[in-house]
């Protein structure tokens, strides 16, 4: 048991890793961080980045290398000298350089002896490996002295006494405290200590190291020796993350976690300090903060007695390269000592058991071991139960290779209903098969064994299940023309408000045109998407959808803002793979009746949705109104309406004072028509809308069954747009006569589509009296009239703007929000 810590003098301990000390500029940065803190300070340092590997490389090559050792050693010395001379000058630099040269001479002697022996024993490796920390400590100590601080450099081999046991290095606290007290007495005037991390000495004084996370462990030991009020570990990350950001882009920094949570997460490979490192700090309840050297303004993660108490689940980690073994048989039921025999056999062979799961029937025991030990573990189990296997009381020992263990960790999981349901539900939704489960009675950890190929998907899915709202939507927009661009701008303007007020997180993760596509892991910058898209990759629609749909987003939607039949033909495929589809594109709904029914069927029930409100009436709720009538039992007899904003505009402006061709040319210049106005005048766009309305009524109407009387003169149906516009005035007289005939009857002209329950469908120019609803529209209004059982004498009317990219985009946006409801 570690003795009680001495009374604190308000010491703060700071540990800096190799990346924080990688070069002179970074060392200056470290000193600036320390300048901002009041002494007394203890600073524990690692070797500069890469130095320990170079030293170990020398030790590895020494037994067999003949010529290049001196060259590599001198190169290492030259690099260290360059650092010293960059940071120090005068006697300060000379002193450090003299000591460096002595160290290099000693290293050369050690390497020569190693070459003569023909082997590099572990004691030699640990001696050689420790020089990097000594060099870092001396340089940093010199820089701090140059800033006027009273600094003492501590070679931890003079203080820390450890022995190596099966569970790792064990501190001899009595000897260590005695030596440290003597060292402090010899350096009583120093109020800044710069100590070497990673290295220590055995009770016999032989140099050794603390192994994995050794410098962190050193920092915790010095914090305990000083009775420090805090320990800060400076590294190259913002703190402890909820999952590995390399695998989970939505991983979040944790503000605070408990010692126990940190230990659980570290065991499963998370980027947290090792449990052994925590032990001295836990013993004396010293808070540990993990902070980013390169972003010191960020608060980091605090590890102490309790976490933040807010998040039920704190983090997710995995252990990869695991094998799952299963011992099963009726002869095991009710027989005492089965587990003991099994695990004794495994211990005798040095097999590390990572996870154990046993059902209450005692019919089987499954356990996980490192993949590299699977064969040894299987042989040990078969030897231990040779007789039972021979008699058939136990079946063969099954081995499932290439597995991973996924763990979910959190103190608040204990006693919180639904955690396991959320965890396994998320895995199920991601089609991840769970092979084994383990949970301790503390309920702080639930572990699941999954196939290694599923590990990343499982990790992302589980993280999303707890950290991402069910109202998070991964969006891919296909088509960035007028409507697509307006939609992207509208999402940009409203995204923050929707997140804050309605917990709706809209993430546009991809934009594609016919030639270019742009993708982002989290979300595109919608303030710069136009410029970014210009530099995008060549469009690959399969790769695009693969990117937008992930295991870690609860919902994925493709928004098709094109008029492309090729894109529309992909809807069924996307729905089948679980992707929602939202579109104003009419092509899919006016194809074959069977394809239309298949699309509708694919979006029924709890699965993906197919929303296309804007295919008729842009942003007006025409289809929504029709479906509401049908779903509530009303019988629809006739639907008719002005369904083209362009044609609505043309006939609202055509009073006879200007020729029709002039009004059309102006409409084209103002962007109210298609690039080729004949696409509007032909009536085929209205015909498609009539087909959609009929099919929503349950009628298998085809486009060829709609009687269309278009407005494009026969001689002008072919040829270029310019030729069409130049020659259209020749037909103004005919259009003016039609208008005058209507005016003589006190009527107006309206281009109308209609469909009846009997299947009669038409699109043509009609005349209406001045008091008719269709006569009282303005600008680009659409208007639809529903005649039903309920609305017979007084038909139901939906009216409003029915054209323009902003209006259509707003309708698509509404469909996205409907999707999230």
C-alpha positions in Angstrom: 0.0 0.0 0.0 1.3 3.4 -0.9 2.1 5.6 2.2 0.1 8.8 2.8 1.2 11.7 0.6 3.1 14.6 2.2 1.3 17.9 2.8 0.9 19.8 -0.4 2.7 23.0 -1.2 0.1 23.7 -3.9 2.3 22.0 -6.5 1.0 21.6 -10.0 2.4 18.8 -12.1 2.5 19.1 -15.9 3.5 16.4 -18.3 4.6 17.0 -21.9 4.8 14.2 -24.4 7.2 13.8 -27.4 5.0 15.7 -29.9 4.8 18.6 -27.5 8.6 18.8 -27.5 9.3 17.8 -31.1 11.5 20.8 -32.1 12.8 24.1 -30.7 9.7 26.0 -31.6 7.5 23.6 -29.7 9.8 23.7 -26.7 9.4 27.5 -26.7 5.7 27.0 -26.9 5.8 24.7 -23.8 7.8 27.3 -21.9 5.2 29.9 -22.8 2.5 27.7 -21.3 4.5 27.3 -18.1 5.2 31.0 -17.9 1.4 31.5 -17.5 1.4 29.3 -14.3 2.6 30.2 -10.8 5.3 28.1 -9.2 5.7 25.7 -7.5 5.6 23.5 -10.7 6.8 20.1 -11.5 7.3 19.3 -15.3 7.7 15.7 -16.4 8.9 15.3 -20.0 9.2 12.6 -22.6 11.9 12.3 -25.1 11.5 14.5 -28.2 9.4 12.9 -30.9 11.2 10.1 -32.6 14.3 10.1 -30.3 13.4 7.0 -28.3 12.7 5.0 -31.5 16.1 6.0 -32.8 17.8 5.0 -29.6 16.1 1.6 -29.5 17.0 1.2 -33.2 20.7 1.6 -32.2 20.3 -1.0 -29.5 18.6 -3.4 -31.9 21.3 -3.1 -34.6 24.2 -3.1 -32.2 24.7 -6.9 -32.0 24.9 -7.4 -35.8 25.9 -4.0 -37.2 29.6 -3.3 -37.9 30.0 0.0 -39.5 27.0 2.4 -39.3 26.4 2.6 -35.6 28.8 5.4 -35.0 27.3 7.3 -38.0 23.7 7.0 -36.7 24.8 7.9 -33.1 26.7 10.9 -34.3 23.7 12.0 -36.4 21.6 11.7 -33.3 24.1 13.8 -31.3 24.2 16.4 -34.1 20.4 16.8 -34.0 20.4 17.2 -30.3 23.2 19.8 -30.5 21.2 21.7 -33.0 18.3 21.9 -30.6 20.5 23.0 -27.7 22.2 25.8 -29.7 18.9 27.0 -31.1 17.4 27.4 -27.6 20.4 28.2 -25.4 23.6 30.2 -25.6 26.7 31.0 -23.5 27.5 28.8 -20.5 24.0 27.4 -20.4 24.4 25.9 -23.8 28.0 24.8 -23.1 27.0 23.0 -19.9 24.2 21.0 -21.6 26.4 20.3 -24.6 29.2 18.9 -22.4 26.8 16.6 -20.7 25.4 15.5 -24.1 28.8 14.6 -25.3 29.5 12.6 -22.2 26.2 10.7 -22.7 27.0 10.0 -26.4 30.4 8.7 -25.4 28.8 6.4 -22.8 26.2 5.2 -25.4 29.1 4.4 -27.8 30.7 2.3 -25.1 27.4 0.5 -24.4 26.8 -0.2 -28.1 30.4 -1.5 -28.6 30.0 -3.8 -25.6 26.6 -5.0 -27.1 28.3 -5.7 -30.4 31.0 -7.7 -28.7 28.4 -9.8 -26.8 26.4 -10.4 -29.9 23.1 -9.7 -28.0 21.2 -6.8 -26.6 19.8 -7.8 -23.2 16.7 -6.0 -21.9 18.8 -4.1 -19.3 20.8 -2.6 -22.2 17.8 -1.7 -24.2 16.2 0.1 -21.2 19.5 1.9 -20.4 19.8 3.1 -24.0 16.1 4.0 -24.3 16.2 6.4 -21.4 18.6 9.0 -22.7 16.0 10.8 -24.7 14.2 11.9 -21.5 17.4 13.1 -20.0 18.2 15.3 -23.0 14.6 16.8 -23.0 14.8 17.6 -19.3 18.1 19.3 -19.5 17.2 21.4 -22.5 13.8 22.5 -21.0 15.4 23.1 -17.6 18.0 25.4 -19.3 15.3 27.3 -21.2 13.3 27.9 -18.0 16.4 29.0 -16.1 17.1 31.5 -18.9 13.7 33.0 -18.1 14.7 33.6 -14.5 13.1 30.6 -12.8 14.7 28.6 -10.1 14.9 25.2 -11.7 16.2 21.8 -10.7 16.4 18.9 -13.2 15.6 15.5 -11.7 16.9 12.3 -13.2 14.1 10.0 -12.2 16.6 7.1 -11.9 17.9 8.7 -8.8 14.4 8.8 -7.2 12.0 6.2 -8.6 12.5 2.6 -7.4 10.5 0.0 -9.2 10.3 -3.8 -9.6 8.9 -5.6 -12.6 6.1 -8.1 -11.9 3.6 -10.0 -14.0 1.2 -7.0 -13.9 3.9 -4.5 -14.8 6.2 -2.2 -12.9 5.4 -1.8 -9.2 6.7 1.2 -7.3 8.6 0.7 -4.1 7.0 3.6 -2.4 9.0 3.5 0.8 12.3 3.6 -0.9 11.0 6.1 -3.5 9.7 8.5 -0.9 12.9 8.3 1.1 15.1 9.0 -2.0 12.8 11.8 -3.2 12.9 13.5 0.3 16.7 13.4 0.1 16.6 14.8 -3.5 14.3 17.6 -2.4 16.5 18.5 0.5 19.4 18.8 -1.9 17.4 21.1 -4.2 15.3 23.0 -1.6 15.6 26.3 -3.3 14.1 25.2 -6.6 10.4 25.9 -7.1 10.3 24.4 -10.5 11.3 20.7 -11.0 11.9 19.3 -14.5 11.8 15.6 -14.2 12.4 12.8 -16.7 9.5 10.6 -17.5 9.6 6.9 -18.5 12.8 6.0 -16.7 13.4 4.7 -13.2 15.8 2.3 -11.4 15.5 -1.2 -9.8 16.3 -1.6 -6.1 19.8 -2.6 -7.2 20.2 0.7 -9.0 20.0 -0.8 -12.5 18.4 1.7 -15.0 14.9 0.6 -16.2 11.8 2.0 -17.7 8.1 2.1 -16.8 7.0 0.7 -20.1 3.8 1.6 -21.8 2.6 5.1 -21.0 5.7 5.4 -18.9 5.9 9.2 -18.8 2.3 9.5 -17.8 2.9 7.0 -15.0 6.0 9.0 -14.0 3.9 12.2 -13.8 1.3 10.5 -11.6 4.1 9.2 -9.3 5.7 12.7 -8.9 2.2 14.2 -8.3 1.8 11.7 -5.5 5.2 12.4 -4.1 4.6 16.1 -4.1 1.0 15.8 -2.8 0.1 17.9 -5.8 -3.2 19.7 -6.2 -3.5 18.8 -9.9 -1.9 16.9 -12.7 -2.2 18.1 -16.3 -1.1 15.8 -19.2 -0.4 17.8 -22.3 -0.7 15.9 -25.5 -1.8 16.4 -29.2 -5.5 15.8 -28.7 -8.3 18.0 -27.2 -8.9 15.5 -24.4 -10.7 12.2 -23.9 -13.0 11.6 -26.8 -16.3 9.6 -26.8 -14.8 7.3 -29.4 -11.8 7.2 -31.8 -12.3 10.2 -34.1 -10.5 8.2 -36.9 -13.5 5.8 -36.9 -16.3 8.0 -35.6 -16.3 11.5 -37.1 -18.9 12.7 -34.7 -16.9 11.7 -31.6 -17.0 14.4 -29.0 -14.7 15.7 -26.3 -15.8 14.7 -22.9 -15.7 17.5 -20.4 -15.3 15.3 -17.3 -15.1 11.6 -16.5 -14.6 9.6 -13.4 -11.5 7.6 -12.6 -13.5 4.4 -13.1 -14.8 5.5 -16.5 -11.3 6.4 -17.5 -10.0 3.0 -16.5 -12.8 1.1 -18.3 -12.2 3.1 -21.5 -8.4 2.8 -21.3 -8.7 -1.0 -21.0 -10.5 -1.1 -24.3 -7.9 0.8 -26.1 -9.3 4.4 -25.9 -6.8 7.2 -26.0 -6.9 7.7 -22.3 -4.0 7.3 -19.8 -3.4 3.7 -18.8 -5.1 2.4 -15.6 -1.7 1.9 -14.0 -0.9 5.6 -14.6 -4.1 6.5 -12.8 -3.4 4.6 -9.7 -1.1 7.1 -7.8 -3.5 9.9 -8.6 -6.6 7.9 -7.6 -4.9 7.0 -4.3 -4.7 10.7 -3.4 -7.7 11.9 -5.3 -5.6 14.2 -7.5 -7.6 15.5 -10.5 -6.1 14.8 -13.9 -6.7 17.0 -16.9 -5.9 15.9 -20.5 -5.2 19.0 -22.6 -4.0 19.9 -26.1 -0.6 21.5 -26.2 -1.4 23.1 -29.5 -4.8 24.4 -28.5 -4.3 25.5 -24.9 -7.4 27.7 -25.0 -9.5 24.5 -25.0 -10.5 23.2 -21.6 -9.6 19.5 -22.1 -11.1 16.6 -20.1 -11.0 16.4 -16.3 -10.6 13.0 -14.7 -11.6 12.9 -11.0 -13.8 11.2 -8.5 -17.0 11.8 -10.4 -17.8 12.5 -14.0 -20.1 15.3 -15.2 -23.2 13.2 -14.2 -25.0 14.5 -17.3 -24.3 11.8 -20.0 -25.5 8.3 -19.2 -22.9 6.8 -21.6 -19.5 8.4 -21.8 -17.6 6.5 -24.4 -17.1 3.6 -26.8 -14.0 1.6 -27.4 -13.0 -1.5 -29.2 -10.4 -4.3 -28.9 -9.6 -5.7 -32.3 -7.8 -8.9 -33.4 -9.7 -11.1 -30.9 -10.8 -14.8 -31.1 -13.9 -16.1 -29.5 -13.8 -19.6 -28.1 -16.8 -21.6 -27.0 -16.8 -24.7 -24.7 -20.2 -26.4 -24.8 -21.7 -29.6 -23.7 -24.4 -31.2 -21.6 -21.8 -32.7 -19.4 -21.0 -29.3 -18.0 -24.4 -28.7 -16.5 -24.3 -28.6 -12.7 -20.7 -29.8 -12.5 -18.6 -27.8 -10.0 -15.1 -26.7 -11.0 -15.6 -26.5 -14.8 -14.7 -22.8 -15.0 -11.7 -23.3 -12.6 -10.3 -26.2 -14.7 -10.7 -24.1 -17.9 -9.1 -21.0 -16.7 -6.3 -22.8 -14.8 -5.4 -24.4 -18.0 -5.4 -21.1 -19.8 -3.3 -19.5 -17.1 -0.7 -22.3 -17.2 -0.2 -21.5 -20.9 0.0 -17.8 -20.4 -3.2 -17.0 -22.3 -4.8 -13.7 -21.5 -8.6 -13.9 -21.2 -10.2 -10.6 -22.3 -13.9 -11.4 -21.8 -16.0 -14.2 -20.3 -19.7 -15.0 -21.0 -21.6 -17.9 -19.5 -25.3 -18.6 -19.6 -27.2 -19.5 -16.4 -27.9 -23.0 -17.8 -24.1 -23.7 -17.4 -24.4 -25.4 -20.8 -21.6 -23.4 -22.3 -18.8 -21.0 -21.5 -17.4 -18.6 -24.2 -14.4 -16.4 -23.7 -12.3 -14.1 -25.8 -8.6 -14.1 -26.2 -6.1 -12.3 -28.4 -6.1 -13.6 -31.9 -2.5 -14.5 -31.6 -3.2 -16.9 -28.7 -6.3 -18.6 -30.2 -4.5 -21.8 -31.1 -2.8 -22.1 -27.8 -6.0 -21.4 -25.9 -7.9 -24.1 -27.9 -5.2 -26.7 -27.3 -5.1 -25.9 -23.6 -8.9 -26.2 -23.3 -8.9 -29.5 -25.3 -6.2 -30.9 -23.0 -8.0 -29.9 -19.9 -11.2 -31.6 -21.0 -9.7 -34.5 -22.9 -11.8 -37.1 -21.1 -15.0 -35.3 -21.4 -14.4 -34.6 -25.1 -13.6 -38.3 -25.7 -16.9 -39.4 -23.9 -19.0 -36.8 -25.8 -19.9 -34.9 -22.7 -18.3 -31.8 -24.2 -18.3 -31.0 -27.8 -15.3 -29.7 -29.6 -13.9 -26.4 -28.6 -15.2 -23.9 -31.3 -13.0 -21.0 -32.3 -14.4 -17.9 -34.1 -11.5 -15.9 -35.4 -11.3 -12.2 -36.4 -13.6 -10.8 -33.8 -13.7 -7.4 -32.0 -15.0 -6.4 -28.6 -17.1 -3.3 -28.5 -17.6 -1.7 -25.1 -19.9 1.0 -24.0 -18.9 2.8 -20.7 -20.5 5.2 -18.3 -21.0 5.5 -14.5 -24.6 6.7 -15.0 -25.5 3.5 -16.8 -26.1 1.8 -13.5 -29.7 1.8 -12.7 -30.7 3.6 -15.9 -33.3 1.6 -17.8 -33.0 1.4 -21.6 -29.2 1.6 -22.0 -28.8 -2.0 -23.2 -31.9 -1.6 -25.4 -30.4 1.5 -27.1 -27.0 -0.2 -27.5 -28.2 -3.4 -29.0 -31.0 -1.7 -31.0 -28.4 0.5 -32.6 -26.3 -2.6 -33.5 -29.4 -4.3 -34.9 -30.4 -1.4 -37.0 -26.9 -1.4 -38.5 -27.2 -5.2 -39.2 -24.4 -6.1 -36.8 -24.6 -9.6 -35.4 -23.6 -9.9 -31.7 -21.8 -13.1 -30.9 -21.4 -12.7 -27.1 -22.3 -10.3 -24.4 -20.8 -9.5 -21.0 -21.8 -7.0 -18.3 -20.6 -6.6 -14.8 -22.9 -6.0 -11.8 -21.6 -2.4 -11.6 -23.4 -1.8 -14.9 -20.5 0.5 -15.8 -19.6 -1.4 -18.9 -21.5 -3.5 -21.5 -19.3 -5.4 -23.9 -20.3 -7.2 -27.1 -18.3 -9.4 -29.3 -18.9 -8.7 -33.0 -17.2 -9.9 -36.2 -14.1 -7.9 -36.9 -15.4 -6.8 -40.3 -18.4 -5.2 -38.6 -16.4 -3.5 -35.8 -16.2 0.0 -37.3 -19.8 -0.1 -38.4 -20.8 -1.3 -34.9 -18.8 1.4 -33.2 -20.3 4.2 -35.3 -23.8 2.8 -35.0 -23.5 2.5 -31.2 -22.0 6.0 -30.9 -24.8 7.5 -33.0 -27.4 5.7 -30.9 -26.4 7.6 -27.8 -24.7 10.8 -29.1 -26.7 11.7 -32.2 -30.3 12.7 -32.1 -32.8 10.6 -33.9 -33.5 13.9 -35.8 -30.0 13.9 -37.4 -30.2 13.7 -41.2 -27.4 13.0 -43.6 -28.3 14.8 -46.8 -27.1 14.3 -50.4 -28.4 16.9 -52.9 -28.3 15.8 -56.5 -28.7 18.8 -58.8 -27.4 22.2 -58.0 -29.4 24.3 -60.5 -31.9 26.9 -59.6 -34.0 24.7 -57.2 -31.0 22.8 -55.7 -29.0 26.0 -55.2 -32.0 27.7 -53.5 -32.5 24.7 -51.2 -28.9 24.7 -50.2 -29.1 28.4 -49.3 -32.3 27.9 -47.4 -30.8 25.1 -45.3 -27.7 27.2 -44.7 -29.9 30.0 -43.4 -32.1 27.8 -41.1 -29.8 25.0 -39.9 -28.6 26.6 -36.7 -32.1 27.7 -35.7 -33.5 24.2 -36.3 -30.7 22.6 -34.2 -31.3 25.0 -31.3 -35.0 25.2 -31.3 -36.2 21.9 -32.7 -33.3 19.5 -32.2 -33.2 18.9 -36.0 -29.7 18.4 -37.3 -29.6 18.8 -41.1 -26.1 17.8 -42.4 -25.6 18.3 -46.1 -22.7 15.8 -46.6 -22.8 15.7 -50.4 -23.7 17.8 -53.5 -23.6 16.3 -57.0 -24.2 17.6 -60.5 -24.0 15.8 -63.8 -20.2 16.4 -63.8 -19.0 17.3 -60.4 -19.6 16.1 -56.8 -18.5 17.4 -53.4 -18.4 15.4 -50.2 -17.6 16.0 -46.5 -17.3 13.7 -43.6 -19.3 15.8 -41.2 -21.1 18.5 -43.1 -20.3 20.8 -46.1 -19.7 24.5 -45.6 -22.8 25.8 -47.2 -21.4 29.3 -47.3 -18.8 28.3 -49.9 -20.3 25.3 -51.6 -20.4 26.9 -55.1 -16.7 27.6 -55.2 -15.9 24.2 -53.5 -18.1 22.3 -56.0 -16.2 23.8 -58.9 -13.1 22.0 -57.6 -14.9 18.8 -56.8 -14.3 15.3 -58.1 -15.9 13.8 -61.1 -19.4 12.6 -60.4 -19.8 8.9 -59.5 -23.4 8.5 -58.2 -22.8 5.1 -56.6 -19.8 6.5 -54.6 -21.8 9.6 -53.8 -24.7 7.6 -52.2 -22.3 5.3 -50.5 -20.7 8.3 -48.8 -24.0 10.0 -47.8 -25.4 6.8 -46.3 -23.4 5.8 -43.2 -24.0 3.5 -40.2 -23.6 6.3 -37.8 -26.3 8.7 -39.0 -29.9 7.7 -38.0 -31.3 8.8 -41.3 -30.1 9.4 -44.8 -31.9 11.2 -47.6 -31.1 11.9 -51.3 -32.8 15.0 -52.5 -33.1 14.9 -56.3 -33.5 18.5 -57.7 -32.9 17.5 -61.3 -35.4 16.7 -64.0 -33.4 13.6 -65.0 -35.1 10.3 -65.8 -31.7 8.6 -65.2 -31.6 9.8 -61.6 -35.3 9.0 -61.1 -34.6 5.4 -62.1 -32.4 5.0 -59.1 -35.1 5.8 -56.5 -36.1 2.2 -56.0 -32.6 1.1 -55.4 -32.0 3.8 -52.9 -35.2 3.1 -51.0 -34.4 -0.6 -50.9 -31.1 0.2 -49.2 -32.9 2.3 -46.6 -32.3 5.8 -48.0 -35.1 8.3 -48.0 -35.9 10.1 -51.3 -37.3 13.6 -51.5 -37.8 15.2 -55.0 -39.6 17.7 -57.2 -38.7 15.5 -60.2 -41.9 14.2 -61.9 -40.2 11.5 -64.0 -40.5 8.7 -61.5 -44.1 9.2 -60.8 -45.1 9.3 -64.4 -43.3 6.3 -65.7 -44.9 2.8 -65.7 -47.8 2.2 -63.3 -45.9 -0.8 -61.8 -42.8 1.2 -61.1 -44.9 3.9 -59.4 -46.7 1.3 -57.2 -43.3 -0.2 -56.3 -42.0 3.2 -55.2 -45.1 3.8 -53.1 -44.9 0.3 -51.6 -41.2 0.8 -50.7 -41.9 3.8 -48.6 -44.8 2.3 -46.6 -44.4 1.4 -43.0 -41.5 2.3 -40.7 -38.8 2.2 -43.4 -37.5 4.8 -45.8 -39.9 7.5 -47.1 -40.5 8.7 -50.6 -41.7 12.3 -50.5 -42.6 14.3 -53.7 -45.1 17.0 -52.7 -43.3 19.5 -54.9 -44.0 17.5 -58.1 -47.4 19.2 -58.3 -47.8 22.8 -57.3 -44.2 23.5 -56.1 -44.6 24.6 -52.5 -48.4 24.2 -52.3 -49.8 21.3 -50.3 -51.8 19.9 -53.2 -50.8 16.2 -52.9 -51.0 16.5 -49.1 -54.6 17.8 -49.4 -55.6 15.1 -51.8 -54.2 12.3 -49.6 -55.9 13.8 -46.6 -59.2 13.7 -48.4 -58.7 10.1 -49.4 -57.4 8.9 -46.1 -60.4 10.4 -44.2 -62.8 8.6 -46.5 -63.9 11.3 -48.9 -64.6 10.4 -52.5 -62.8 12.6 -55.1 -64.8 13.0 -58.3 -62.8 15.7 -60.2 -59.6 17.6 -59.9 -58.8 20.5 -62.2 -56.4 23.3 -61.9 -53.9 25.7 -63.3 -50.8 23.7 -62.6 -48.1 25.6 -64.5 -46.7 28.8 -62.9 -45.3 29.8 -66.3 -48.6 29.5 -68.2 -50.4 31.1 -65.3 -48.0 34.1 -65.7 -48.4 34.3 -69.4 -52.2 34.4 -69.4 -52.4 36.7 -66.5 -50.3 39.2 -68.5 -52.0 38.5 -71.9 -54.7 41.2 -72.2 -54.4 42.1 -75.8 -52.4 45.2 -75.4 -49.2 43.3 -76.2 -48.7 40.4 -78.5 -48.4 36.9 -76.9 -44.9 36.4 -78.3 -43.6 39.6 -76.6 -45.0 38.4 -73.2 -43.4 35.0 -73.7 -40.0 36.5 -74.6 -40.1 38.8 -71.4 -41.1 35.8 -69.3 -38.1 33.9 -70.6 -35.8 36.8 -69.9 -37.1 37.0 -66.3 -36.6 33.3 -65.7 -40.3 32.3 -65.6 -39.9 29.7 -68.4 -37.8 26.7 -69.1 -34.7 27.4 -71.2 -36.8 26.2 -74.1 -40.2 27.8 -73.6 -41.8 25.1 -75.8 -41.3 22.7 -72.8 -43.9 24.9 -71.0 -46.2 25.6 -74.0 -46.4 22.0 -75.0 -48.5 21.2 -72.0 -46.5 18.0 -71.2 -45.4 19.4 -67.8 -49.0 19.9 -66.9 -49.9 16.5 -68.3 -47.3 14.8 -65.9 -48.9 16.6 -63.0 -52.4 15.4 -64.1 -51.0 11.8 -64.2 -49.5 12.2 -60.7 -52.9 13.5 -59.3 -54.7 10.6 -61.0 -52.3 8.0 -59.6 -52.7 9.5 -56.1 -56.4 8.8 -56.5 -55.6 5.2 -57.3 -56.1 5.4 -61.0 -53.5 3.7 -63.3 -53.4 6.6 -65.7 -50.6 6.8 -68.2 -49.1 9.9 -69.8 -50.3 8.7 -73.2 -53.9 8.6 -71.9 -54.0 12.4 -71.3 -55.5 14.5 -74.1 -53.0 17.3 -74.5 -53.8 20.4 -76.6 -50.6 22.3 -76.5 -49.8 25.9 -77.5 -46.8 25.3 -79.7 -47.7 26.0 -83.4 -47.1 22.9 -85.6 -44.4 24.6 -87.8 -42.4 25.7 -84.8 -42.2 22.4 -82.9 -38.7 21.6 -84.3 -35.7 23.8 -84.6 -33.6 26.0 -82.2 -35.0 28.1 -79.4 -33.8 31.2 -81.3 -35.7 30.2 -84.4 -38.8 29.5 -82.4 -38.8 32.9 -80.7 -38.0 34.7 -84.0 -40.9 33.1 -85.8 -43.5 33.0 -83.0 -44.8 36.6 -83.8 -46.2 35.1 -87.1 -48.8 33.3 -84.9 -49.7 36.2 -82.6 -52.8 37.0 -84.6 -54.2 33.5 -83.9 -53.6 33.8 -80.2 -55.1 37.3 -80.2 -58.2 36.1 -81.9 -58.6 33.4 -79.2 -58.3 36.1 -76.5 -60.8 38.4 -78.2 -63.3 35.7 -78.5 -63.1 35.0 -74.8 -63.2 38.7 -73.9 -66.4 39.0 -76.0 -68.0 36.5 -73.7 -66.6 38.3 -70.6 -64.3 35.4 -70.0 -60.6 34.9 -69.4 -58.2 32.3 -70.8 -56.5 29.7 -68.5 -54.4 26.7 -69.4 -55.9 23.9 -67.3 -55.3 20.3 -66.5 -58.1 18.1 -65.3 -58.9 14.5 -64.4 -62.1 12.8 -63.3 -62.7 9.6 -61.4 -63.9 8.0 -64.7 -60.4 8.4 -66.1 -61.1 11.3 -68.4 -57.9 13.5 -68.4 -57.1 16.5 -70.4 -54.8 19.5 -70.7 -55.9 22.5 -72.8 -56.6 26.2 -72.9 -60.1 26.9 -71.5 -62.4 29.9 -71.0 -63.7 30.9 -67.5 -66.2 33.7 -66.5 -64.7 36.6 -64.5 -66.3 35.5 -61.3 -64.8 32.0 -61.5 -62.0 31.1 -59.0 -59.6 30.4 -61.9 -60.1 33.9 -63.2 -59.1 35.5 -59.9 -55.5 34.5 -59.8 -52.4 36.7 -60.2 -48.8 36.5 -61.4 -47.5 32.8 -61.2 -50.3 31.4 -59.0 -51.3 27.8 -59.2 -54.8 26.9 -58.2 -56.4 23.4 -57.8 -60.1 22.7 -57.4 -61.2 19.5 -55.7 -64.8 18.3 -56.2 -65.6 15.6 -53.7 -68.6 14.1 -51.8 -67.9 16.5 -49.0 -66.9 19.4 -51.3 -69.5 19.1 -54.0 -71.5 22.3 -54.4 -68.6 24.3 -53.0 -65.4 22.7 -54.2 -62.2 22.8 -52.0 -59.6 25.1 -53.5 -55.8 25.3 -52.9 -54.2 28.4 -54.3 -50.8 30.1 -54.1 -47.5 30.7 -55.9 -46.7 27.7 -58.0 -43.4 28.6 -59.8 -39.9 29.8 -59.1 -36.9 28.1 -57.5 -37.4 29.7 -54.1 -41.0 28.5 -53.8 -40.1 25.0 -55.0 -37.1 24.8 -52.8 -39.2 25.8 -49.8 -41.5 22.9 -50.7 -38.6 20.5 -50.8 -37.4 21.9 -47.5 -40.9 21.3 -46.0 -40.7 17.7 -47.1 -37.3 17.3 -45.3 -38.9 18.6 -42.1 -41.9 16.3 -42.6 -39.4 13.5 -42.9 -37.9 14.4 -39.5 -41.3 14.4 -37.9 
